[in-house]
Protein backbone atom coordinates (compact mmCIF):
# COMPACT_ATOMS: atom_id res chain seq x y z
CA UNK A 1 0.00 0.00 0.00
CA UNK A 2 1.50 3.34 -1.04
CA UNK A 3 1.47 6.57 1.00
CA UNK A 4 -1.59 8.00 -0.77
CA UNK A 5 -3.57 4.80 -0.14
CA UNK A 6 -2.58 4.80 3.54
CA UNK A 7 -3.63 8.42 3.98
CA UNK A 8 -6.98 7.88 2.25
CA UNK A 9 -7.78 4.71 4.16
CA UNK A 10 -10.47 5.27 6.86
CA UNK A 11 -9.04 5.24 10.36
CA UNK A 12 -10.23 2.41 12.64
CA UNK A 13 -10.63 2.37 16.39
CA UNK A 14 -8.36 -0.03 18.26
CA UNK A 15 -10.08 -2.36 20.74
CA UNK A 16 -8.35 -4.56 23.30
CA UNK A 17 -9.10 -8.26 22.79
CA UNK A 18 -8.77 -8.87 26.54
CA UNK A 19 -11.66 -6.58 27.50
CA UNK A 20 -13.75 -6.50 24.31
CA UNK A 21 -17.48 -7.22 24.47
CA UNK A 22 -19.43 -8.08 21.30
CA UNK A 23 -23.16 -8.67 21.74
CA UNK A 24 -25.19 -10.92 19.43
CA UNK A 25 -28.91 -10.35 19.81
CA UNK A 26 -31.96 -11.24 17.74
CA UNK A 27 -34.89 -13.49 17.01
CA UNK A 28 -35.44 -17.21 17.56
CA UNK A 29 -33.09 -19.50 15.60
CA UNK A 30 -31.47 -16.79 13.48
CA UNK A 31 -28.03 -18.41 13.70
CA UNK A 32 -26.86 -16.38 16.71
CA UNK A 33 -25.02 -19.23 18.43
CA UNK A 34 -23.12 -20.69 15.48
CA UNK A 35 -22.27 -17.26 14.05
CA UNK A 36 -21.14 -16.09 17.49
CA UNK A 37 -18.95 -19.18 17.88
CA UNK A 38 -17.29 -18.65 14.50
CA UNK A 39 -16.66 -14.98 15.29
CA UNK A 40 -15.14 -16.01 18.63
CA UNK A 41 -12.79 -18.35 16.78
CA UNK A 42 -11.89 -15.60 14.30
CA UNK A 43 -11.09 -12.96 16.92
CA UNK A 44 -9.81 -15.14 19.78
CA UNK A 45 -12.71 -14.43 22.14
CA UNK A 46 -14.80 -16.51 24.56
CA UNK A 47 -18.49 -17.21 23.93
CA UNK A 48 -20.86 -16.39 26.78
CA UNK A 49 -24.21 -17.85 25.74
CA UNK A 50 -26.82 -16.39 28.08
CA UNK A 51 -29.45 -18.80 26.79
CA UNK A 52 -27.59 -21.71 28.38
CA UNK A 53 -27.96 -20.13 31.82
CA UNK A 54 -31.68 -19.59 31.23
CA UNK A 55 -32.18 -23.17 30.04
CA UNK A 56 -30.17 -24.41 33.03
CA UNK A 57 -32.56 -22.53 35.33
CA UNK A 58 -35.46 -24.19 33.51
CA UNK A 59 -33.95 -27.62 34.12
CA UNK A 60 -33.35 -26.83 37.80
CA UNK A 61 -36.92 -25.57 38.15
CA UNK A 62 -38.23 -28.87 36.77
CA UNK A 63 -35.92 -30.92 39.00
CA UNK A 64 -37.07 -28.96 42.05
CA UNK A 65 -40.77 -29.43 41.16
CA UNK A 66 -41.45 -25.72 40.71
CA UNK A 67 -43.64 -26.59 37.69
CA UNK A 68 -45.62 -29.58 36.50
CA UNK A 69 -44.50 -31.59 33.47
CA UNK A 70 -45.51 -34.70 31.56
CA UNK A 71 -43.28 -36.87 29.36
CA UNK A 72 -42.44 -33.99 27.01
CA UNK A 73 -43.77 -30.59 28.05
CA UNK A 74 -44.76 -28.23 30.85
CA UNK A 75 -48.29 -28.83 32.11
CA UNK A 76 -48.57 -26.36 35.02
CA UNK A 77 -46.85 -23.12 36.01
CA UNK A 78 -47.92 -21.76 39.41
CA UNK A 79 -48.98 -18.11 39.75
CA UNK A 80 -45.99 -17.37 42.02
CA UNK A 81 -43.45 -19.04 39.72
CA UNK A 82 -41.34 -15.88 39.34
CA UNK A 83 -40.95 -15.66 43.13
CA UNK A 84 -40.09 -19.35 43.38
CA UNK A 85 -37.47 -19.25 40.63
CA UNK A 86 -35.71 -16.26 42.22
CA UNK A 87 -35.74 -18.00 45.61
CA UNK A 88 -34.27 -21.11 43.98
CA UNK A 89 -31.49 -19.08 42.35
CA UNK A 90 -30.63 -17.43 45.69
CA UNK A 91 -30.89 -20.54 47.88
CA UNK A 92 -29.21 -23.27 45.79
CA UNK A 93 -26.52 -24.92 47.95
CA UNK A 94 -24.35 -25.27 44.83
CA UNK A 95 -24.40 -21.93 43.04
CA UNK A 96 -24.46 -21.58 39.29
CA UNK A 97 -21.06 -20.47 38.03
CA UNK A 98 -19.64 -19.57 34.63
CA UNK A 99 -16.20 -21.06 34.04
CA UNK A 100 -13.58 -20.62 31.36
CA UNK A 101 -13.82 -22.98 28.36
CA UNK A 102 -12.01 -26.27 28.22
CA UNK A 103 -8.81 -26.46 26.19
CA UNK A 104 -9.58 -26.21 22.49
CA UNK A 105 -13.09 -24.82 23.02
CA UNK A 106 -14.38 -21.23 22.89
CA UNK A 107 -17.62 -21.51 24.89
CA UNK A 108 -17.74 -20.72 28.61
CA UNK A 109 -19.08 -23.55 30.75
CA UNK A 110 -22.24 -23.13 32.83
CA UNK A 111 -21.68 -25.17 35.97
CA UNK A 112 -23.76 -26.12 39.02
CA UNK A 113 -21.26 -27.76 41.31
CA UNK A 114 -19.54 -30.32 39.06
CA UNK A 115 -22.50 -30.51 36.65
CA UNK A 116 -21.76 -29.16 33.19
CA UNK A 117 -25.23 -27.86 32.34
CA UNK A 118 -24.60 -27.45 28.63
CA UNK A 119 -23.96 -31.19 28.27
CA UNK A 120 -26.91 -32.15 30.44
CA UNK A 121 -29.26 -29.88 28.51
CA UNK A 122 -28.31 -31.51 25.21
CA UNK A 123 -29.31 -34.96 26.47
CA UNK A 124 -32.30 -34.03 28.64
CA UNK A 125 -35.38 -35.88 27.30
CA UNK A 126 -37.98 -33.13 27.91
CA UNK A 127 -36.66 -30.65 25.36
CA UNK A 128 -40.00 -28.93 24.73
CA UNK A 129 -40.45 -28.42 28.46
CA UNK A 130 -37.03 -26.76 28.60
CA UNK A 131 -37.79 -24.57 25.56
CA UNK A 132 -41.18 -23.40 26.79
CA UNK A 133 -40.13 -22.88 30.40
CA UNK A 134 -37.04 -20.98 29.22
CA UNK A 135 -39.31 -18.58 27.34
CA UNK A 136 -41.20 -17.91 30.58
CA UNK A 137 -37.99 -17.42 32.57
CA UNK A 138 -36.53 -15.10 29.93
CA UNK A 139 -39.67 -12.96 30.11
CA UNK A 140 -39.53 -12.73 33.92
CA UNK A 141 -37.83 -9.41 34.83
CA UNK A 142 -36.87 -10.45 38.37
CA UNK A 143 -34.84 -13.46 37.26
CA UNK A 144 -33.40 -11.64 34.23
CA UNK A 145 -31.98 -8.93 36.47
CA UNK A 146 -30.51 -11.58 38.76
CA UNK A 147 -28.85 -13.18 35.76
CA UNK A 148 -27.65 -9.82 34.40
CA UNK A 149 -25.47 -9.38 37.49
CA UNK A 150 -24.29 -12.97 37.08
CA UNK A 151 -23.36 -12.47 33.40
CA UNK A 152 -21.61 -9.12 33.93
CA UNK A 153 -19.32 -10.64 36.58
CA UNK A 154 -18.63 -13.57 34.27
CA UNK A 155 -17.68 -11.26 31.39
CA UNK A 156 -15.13 -9.51 33.64
CA UNK A 157 -13.58 -12.83 34.66
CA UNK A 158 -13.55 -14.32 31.16
CA UNK A 159 -11.87 -11.38 29.42
CA UNK A 160 -12.88 -10.67 25.83
CA UNK A 161 -16.30 -12.17 25.15
CA UNK A 162 -18.99 -12.57 22.54
CA UNK A 163 -22.26 -12.47 24.49
CA UNK A 164 -25.19 -14.23 22.81
CA UNK A 165 -28.80 -13.74 23.84
CA UNK A 166 -31.87 -11.54 24.00
CA UNK A 167 -31.39 -7.84 24.83
CA UNK A 168 -27.66 -8.31 25.38
CA UNK A 169 -26.94 -5.04 23.59
CA UNK A 170 -29.94 -3.20 25.06
CA UNK A 171 -29.98 -3.91 28.81
CA UNK A 172 -27.04 -6.19 29.60
CA UNK A 173 -24.13 -4.43 27.88
CA UNK A 174 -25.54 -1.19 26.45
CA UNK A 175 -22.02 0.29 26.11
CA UNK A 176 -20.55 -2.64 24.18
CA UNK A 177 -18.59 -1.19 21.24
CA UNK A 178 -19.81 -3.85 18.78
CA UNK A 179 -23.45 -4.93 18.72
CA UNK A 180 -25.01 -7.35 16.26
CA UNK A 181 -28.71 -8.00 15.73
CA UNK A 182 -29.64 -11.09 13.69
CA UNK A 183 -33.13 -12.05 12.58
CA UNK A 184 -34.64 -14.47 10.07
CA UNK A 185 -38.01 -15.51 8.71
CA UNK A 186 -39.91 -18.22 10.64
CA UNK A 187 -39.73 -20.45 7.54
CA UNK A 188 -35.93 -20.23 7.31
CA UNK A 189 -35.55 -20.65 11.07
CA UNK A 190 -37.79 -23.74 11.09
CA UNK A 191 -35.81 -25.36 8.27
CA UNK A 192 -32.56 -24.59 10.08
CA UNK A 193 -33.83 -26.10 13.34
CA UNK A 194 -34.95 -29.33 11.67
CA UNK A 195 -31.62 -29.73 9.84
CA UNK A 196 -29.21 -28.61 12.56
CA UNK A 197 -30.82 -28.64 16.02
CA UNK A 198 -30.89 -32.07 17.75
CA UNK A 199 -33.67 -30.86 20.05
CA UNK A 200 -36.06 -30.00 17.19
CA UNK A 201 -38.86 -32.15 15.84
CA UNK A 202 -38.74 -33.62 12.33
CA UNK A 203 -41.56 -31.41 11.05
CA UNK A 204 -40.86 -27.93 9.72
CA UNK A 205 -44.52 -26.94 10.07
CA UNK A 206 -44.57 -27.59 13.82
CA UNK A 207 -41.22 -25.85 14.28
CA UNK A 208 -42.41 -22.84 12.28
CA UNK A 209 -45.52 -22.62 14.44
CA UNK A 210 -43.39 -22.76 17.59
CA UNK A 211 -41.06 -20.03 16.27
CA UNK A 212 -43.95 -17.74 15.33
CA UNK A 213 -45.52 -18.19 18.76
CA UNK A 214 -42.17 -17.64 20.51
CA UNK A 215 -41.47 -14.47 18.52
CA UNK A 216 -44.91 -13.06 19.34
CA UNK A 217 -44.34 -13.75 23.04
CA UNK A 218 -40.83 -12.32 22.97
CA UNK A 219 -42.04 -9.22 21.13
CA UNK A 220 -44.75 -8.68 23.75
CA UNK A 221 -42.18 -8.83 26.54
CA UNK A 222 -39.70 -6.55 24.76
CA UNK A 223 -37.14 -9.32 24.21
CA UNK A 224 -36.79 -8.52 20.51
CA UNK A 225 -35.87 -4.87 21.07
CA UNK A 226 -32.97 -3.81 18.84
CA UNK A 227 -30.02 -1.74 20.01
CA UNK A 228 -30.17 1.51 18.07
CA UNK A 229 -26.46 1.28 17.19
CA UNK A 230 -26.38 -2.40 16.17
CA UNK A 231 -25.29 -3.91 12.88
CA UNK A 232 -28.52 -5.57 11.69
CA UNK A 233 -28.58 -8.62 9.40
CA UNK A 234 -31.42 -10.70 7.98
CA UNK A 235 -29.90 -14.18 8.07
CA UNK A 236 -32.78 -15.96 6.28
CA UNK A 237 -30.84 -16.54 3.06
CA UNK A 238 -27.71 -17.53 4.94
CA UNK A 239 -29.08 -20.15 7.35
CA UNK A 240 -31.33 -21.72 4.69
CA UNK A 241 -28.36 -22.84 2.56
CA UNK A 242 -27.16 -26.40 2.96
CA UNK A 243 -23.68 -27.47 3.92
CA UNK A 244 -22.81 -24.55 6.21
CA UNK A 245 -21.56 -22.26 3.44
CA UNK A 246 -24.30 -19.75 4.15
CA UNK A 247 -23.21 -19.40 7.77
CA UNK A 248 -19.62 -18.92 6.64
CA UNK A 249 -20.73 -16.17 4.25
CA UNK A 250 -22.69 -14.47 7.04
CA UNK A 251 -19.62 -14.54 9.30
CA UNK A 252 -17.48 -13.11 6.48
CA UNK A 253 -19.97 -10.27 5.95
CA UNK A 254 -20.12 -9.45 9.66
CA UNK A 255 -16.33 -9.63 9.99
CA UNK A 256 -16.05 -7.24 7.04
CA UNK A 257 -18.21 -4.76 8.93
CA UNK A 258 -16.15 -5.15 12.12
CA UNK A 259 -12.77 -4.97 10.41
CA UNK A 260 -13.72 -1.85 8.48
CA UNK A 261 -14.31 0.01 11.74
CA UNK A 262 -12.12 -1.60 14.37
CA UNK A 263 -8.70 -3.10 14.91
CA UNK A 264 -8.81 -5.84 17.54
CA UNK A 265 -5.53 -6.71 19.18
C-alpha positions as CSV (number, residue, x, y, z in Angstrom):
1,X,0.0,0.0,0.0
2,X,1.5,3.3,-1.0
3,X,1.5,6.6,1.0
4,X,-1.6,8.0,-0.8
5,X,-3.6,4.8,-0.1
6,X,-2.6,4.8,3.5
7,X,-3.6,8.4,4.0
8,X,-7.0,7.9,2.2
9,X,-7.8,4.7,4.2
10,X,-10.5,5.3,6.9
11,X,-9.0,5.2,10.4
12,X,-10.2,2.4,12.6
13,X,-10.6,2.4,16.4
14,X,-8.4,0.0,18.3
15,X,-10.1,-2.4,20.7
16,X,-8.4,-4.6,23.3
17,X,-9.1,-8.3,22.8
18,X,-8.8,-8.9,26.5
19,X,-11.7,-6.6,27.5
20,X,-13.8,-6.5,24.3
21,X,-17.5,-7.2,24.5
22,X,-19.4,-8.1,21.3
23,X,-23.2,-8.7,21.7
24,X,-25.2,-10.9,19.4
25,X,-28.9,-10.3,19.8
26,X,-32.0,-11.2,17.7
27,X,-34.9,-13.5,17.0
28,X,-35.4,-17.2,17.6
29,X,-33.1,-19.5,15.6
30,X,-31.5,-16.8,13.5
31,X,-28.0,-18.4,13.7
32,X,-26.9,-16.4,16.7
33,X,-25.0,-19.2,18.4
34,X,-23.1,-20.7,15.5
35,X,-22.3,-17.3,14.1
36,X,-21.1,-16.1,17.5
37,X,-18.9,-19.2,17.9
38,X,-17.3,-18.6,14.5
39,X,-16.7,-15.0,15.3
40,X,-15.1,-16.0,18.6
41,X,-12.8,-18.3,16.8
42,X,-11.9,-15.6,14.3
43,X,-11.1,-13.0,16.9
44,X,-9.8,-15.1,19.8
45,X,-12.7,-14.4,22.1
46,X,-14.8,-16.5,24.6
47,X,-18.5,-17.2,23.9
48,X,-20.9,-16.4,26.8
49,X,-24.2,-17.9,25.7
50,X,-26.8,-16.4,28.1
51,X,-29.4,-18.8,26.8
52,X,-27.6,-21.7,28.4
53,X,-28.0,-20.1,31.8
54,X,-31.7,-19.6,31.2
55,X,-32.2,-23.2,30.0
56,X,-30.2,-24.4,33.0
57,X,-32.6,-22.5,35.3
58,X,-35.5,-24.2,33.5
59,X,-34.0,-27.6,34.1
60,X,-33.3,-26.8,37.8
61,X,-36.9,-25.6,38.1
62,X,-38.2,-28.9,36.8
63,X,-35.9,-30.9,39.0
64,X,-37.1,-29.0,42.0
65,X,-40.8,-29.4,41.2
66,X,-41.5,-25.7,40.7
67,X,-43.6,-26.6,37.7
68,X,-45.6,-29.6,36.5
69,X,-44.5,-31.6,33.5
70,X,-45.5,-34.7,31.6
71,X,-43.3,-36.9,29.4
72,X,-42.4,-34.0,27.0
73,X,-43.8,-30.6,28.1
74,X,-44.8,-28.2,30.8
75,X,-48.3,-28.8,32.1
76,X,-48.6,-26.4,35.0
77,X,-46.9,-23.1,36.0
78,X,-47.9,-21.8,39.4
79,X,-49.0,-18.1,39.8
80,X,-46.0,-17.4,42.0
81,X,-43.5,-19.0,39.7
82,X,-41.3,-15.9,39.3
83,X,-41.0,-15.7,43.1
84,X,-40.1,-19.3,43.4
85,X,-37.5,-19.3,40.6
86,X,-35.7,-16.3,42.2
87,X,-35.7,-18.0,45.6
88,X,-34.3,-21.1,44.0
89,X,-31.5,-19.1,42.3
90,X,-30.6,-17.4,45.7
91,X,-30.9,-20.5,47.9
92,X,-29.2,-23.3,45.8
93,X,-26.5,-24.9,47.9
94,X,-24.3,-25.3,44.8
95,X,-24.4,-21.9,43.0
96,X,-24.5,-21.6,39.3
97,X,-21.1,-20.5,38.0
98,X,-19.6,-19.6,34.6
99,X,-16.2,-21.1,34.0
100,X,-13.6,-20.6,31.4
101,X,-13.8,-23.0,28.4
102,X,-12.0,-26.3,28.2
103,X,-8.8,-26.5,26.2
104,X,-9.6,-26.2,22.5
105,X,-13.1,-24.8,23.0
106,X,-14.4,-21.2,22.9
107,X,-17.6,-21.5,24.9
108,X,-17.7,-20.7,28.6
109,X,-19.1,-23.6,30.8
110,X,-22.2,-23.1,32.8
111,X,-21.7,-25.2,36.0
112,X,-23.8,-26.1,39.0
113,X,-21.3,-27.8,41.3
114,X,-19.5,-30.3,39.1
115,X,-22.5,-30.5,36.6
116,X,-21.8,-29.2,33.2
117,X,-25.2,-27.9,32.3
118,X,-24.6,-27.5,28.6
119,X,-24.0,-31.2,28.3
120,X,-26.9,-32.2,30.4
121,X,-29.3,-29.9,28.5
122,X,-28.3,-31.5,25.2
123,X,-29.3,-35.0,26.5
124,X,-32.3,-34.0,28.6
125,X,-35.4,-35.9,27.3
126,X,-38.0,-33.1,27.9
127,X,-36.7,-30.6,25.4
128,X,-40.0,-28.9,24.7
129,X,-40.4,-28.4,28.5
130,X,-37.0,-26.8,28.6
131,X,-37.8,-24.6,25.6
132,X,-41.2,-23.4,26.8
133,X,-40.1,-22.9,30.4
134,X,-37.0,-21.0,29.2
135,X,-39.3,-18.6,27.3
136,X,-41.2,-17.9,30.6
137,X,-38.0,-17.4,32.6
138,X,-36.5,-15.1,29.9
139,X,-39.7,-13.0,30.1
140,X,-39.5,-12.7,33.9
141,X,-37.8,-9.4,34.8
142,X,-36.9,-10.4,38.4
143,X,-34.8,-13.5,37.3
144,X,-33.4,-11.6,34.2
145,X,-32.0,-8.9,36.5
146,X,-30.5,-11.6,38.8
147,X,-28.8,-13.2,35.8
148,X,-27.7,-9.8,34.4
149,X,-25.5,-9.4,37.5
150,X,-24.3,-13.0,37.1
151,X,-23.4,-12.5,33.4
152,X,-21.6,-9.1,33.9
153,X,-19.3,-10.6,36.6
154,X,-18.6,-13.6,34.3
155,X,-17.7,-11.3,31.4
156,X,-15.1,-9.5,33.6
157,X,-13.6,-12.8,34.7
158,X,-13.5,-14.3,31.2
159,X,-11.9,-11.4,29.4
160,X,-12.9,-10.7,25.8
161,X,-16.3,-12.2,25.2
162,X,-19.0,-12.6,22.5
163,X,-22.3,-12.5,24.5
164,X,-25.2,-14.2,22.8
165,X,-28.8,-13.7,23.8
166,X,-31.9,-11.5,24.0
167,X,-31.4,-7.8,24.8
168,X,-27.7,-8.3,25.4
169,X,-26.9,-5.0,23.6
170,X,-29.9,-3.2,25.1
171,X,-30.0,-3.9,28.8
172,X,-27.0,-6.2,29.6
173,X,-24.1,-4.4,27.9
174,X,-25.5,-1.2,26.5
175,X,-22.0,0.3,26.1
176,X,-20.5,-2.6,24.2
177,X,-18.6,-1.2,21.2
178,X,-19.8,-3.8,18.8
179,X,-23.4,-4.9,18.7
180,X,-25.0,-7.4,16.3
181,X,-28.7,-8.0,15.7
182,X,-29.6,-11.1,13.7
183,X,-33.1,-12.0,12.6
184,X,-34.6,-14.5,10.1
185,X,-38.0,-15.5,8.7
186,X,-39.9,-18.2,10.6
187,X,-39.7,-20.5,7.5
188,X,-35.9,-20.2,7.3
189,X,-35.6,-20.6,11.1
190,X,-37.8,-23.7,11.1
191,X,-35.8,-25.4,8.3
192,X,-32.6,-24.6,10.1
193,X,-33.8,-26.1,13.3
194,X,-34.9,-29.3,11.7
195,X,-31.6,-29.7,9.8
196,X,-29.2,-28.6,12.6
197,X,-30.8,-28.6,16.0
198,X,-30.9,-32.1,17.8
199,X,-33.7,-30.9,20.1
200,X,-36.1,-30.0,17.2
201,X,-38.9,-32.2,15.8
202,X,-38.7,-33.6,12.3
203,X,-41.6,-31.4,11.1
204,X,-40.9,-27.9,9.7
205,X,-44.5,-26.9,10.1
206,X,-44.6,-27.6,13.8
207,X,-41.2,-25.9,14.3
208,X,-42.4,-22.8,12.3
209,X,-45.5,-22.6,14.4
210,X,-43.4,-22.8,17.6
211,X,-41.1,-20.0,16.3
212,X,-44.0,-17.7,15.3
213,X,-45.5,-18.2,18.8
214,X,-42.2,-17.6,20.5
215,X,-41.5,-14.5,18.5
216,X,-44.9,-13.1,19.3
217,X,-44.3,-13.8,23.0
218,X,-40.8,-12.3,23.0
219,X,-42.0,-9.2,21.1
220,X,-44.7,-8.7,23.7
221,X,-42.2,-8.8,26.5
222,X,-39.7,-6.5,24.8
223,X,-37.1,-9.3,24.2
224,X,-36.8,-8.5,20.5
225,X,-35.9,-4.9,21.1
226,X,-33.0,-3.8,18.8
227,X,-30.0,-1.7,20.0
228,X,-30.2,1.5,18.1
229,X,-26.5,1.3,17.2
230,X,-26.4,-2.4,16.2
231,X,-25.3,-3.9,12.9
232,X,-28.5,-5.6,11.7
233,X,-28.6,-8.6,9.4
234,X,-31.4,-10.7,8.0
235,X,-29.9,-14.2,8.1
236,X,-32.8,-16.0,6.3
237,X,-30.8,-16.5,3.1
238,X,-27.7,-17.5,4.9
239,X,-29.1,-20.2,7.4
240,X,-31.3,-21.7,4.7
241,X,-28.4,-22.8,2.6
242,X,-27.2,-26.4,3.0
243,X,-23.7,-27.5,3.9
244,X,-22.8,-24.6,6.2
245,X,-21.6,-22.3,3.4
246,X,-24.3,-19.7,4.1
247,X,-23.2,-19.4,7.8
248,X,-19.6,-18.9,6.6
249,X,-20.7,-16.2,4.3
250,X,-22.7,-14.5,7.0
251,X,-19.6,-14.5,9.3
252,X,-17.5,-13.1,6.5
253,X,-20.0,-10.3,5.9
254,X,-20.1,-9.4,9.7
255,X,-16.3,-9.6,10.0
256,X,-16.1,-7.2,7.0
257,X,-18.2,-4.8,8.9
258,X,-16.2,-5.2,12.1
259,X,-12.8,-5.0,10.4
260,X,-13.7,-1.8,8.5
261,X,-14.3,0.0,11.7
262,X,-12.1,-1.6,14.4
263,X,-8.7,-3.1,14.9
264,X,-8.8,-5.8,17.5
265,X,-5.5,-6.7,19.2
